[in-house]
C-alpha cells in the first residue's frame, strides 16, 4: 500500500481530505466516535469528551484533530 492509499483509508491526510457530509456518518477522532448531525443550522459532529460530556465539533475542528473511518489502536 502506498502513501496515498493509506491517507485515503485513514482520512488524516492534509487539507485536501475533509470529513464526509452524509448525516449519521460515524468517524473516529482521538479514540472517540463522532456522528454527523444535520439539524437546524450548521451540521456538527457530536461525540463525548473524556469526561462523558457531549461535545460538538465543527468540520474544521475535526480536520485539525484528525479523523478516520476506523477506530485507532
N, C-alpha and C positions, 0 to 999 in steps of 0.2 A: 504494500500500500504506500503510495507516495504522499507528500505533504498536503497536496490539495484534496486528496481523498479523505485524509484524517480531519482536516478542518471542516469539510462538508458534513462529516458524521458527527463531530462534536459540537459544531456551531459556535466555536470560540475563536474563530479567526478574526481578523481586523474589522474595520468599519464596513467592508463590503458584505458582511453577513449580519442580517437583522433577525430578531425573533419572528416566529410565524404570526399571522394575523387572524387565524381561524379561531372563533370563540370556543372555549372549553378545551383548548390545546394545553397539554401539560409539558412543561420543561423543568429542568433542574438547574439550580444555581447555588453554589456553595453548599452542596449536600442537602438542599431543601427543595421540595416541589413547589412550583408556581403554576397557577391556572389563569388563562386569559379570560377576563370578564369583560363583556361588551355591553354594558348597560347605558343609561343616560349619561351623556358627557363623553369624556375620553375613555378609550379602553385602558384597562390597567391589569397588571399581573398581580394576583393575590396569592399570598402564602402565609407562613408563620415565621416569626423571628425565633431566635434561640431560646426565648422565654415562653414560647407558645402563644404569643400575642399576634393578632392579624397584622400583616404587613403588605402594603400596596407599593408596587414599583412601576415606574413608567418604562416604556420600551428602551429609552436611553439609559436609565439606571440599570436595567437588566443587561444591556450590552456592556456597560462598564464593568459589571460584576463578573461577566462571563456566564454562559449558559450552554446546555446541551439537551438532547432528547433523552439521554440516559443518565442515570444516577452515577456520580463519581464514586471511585473506590476509596 
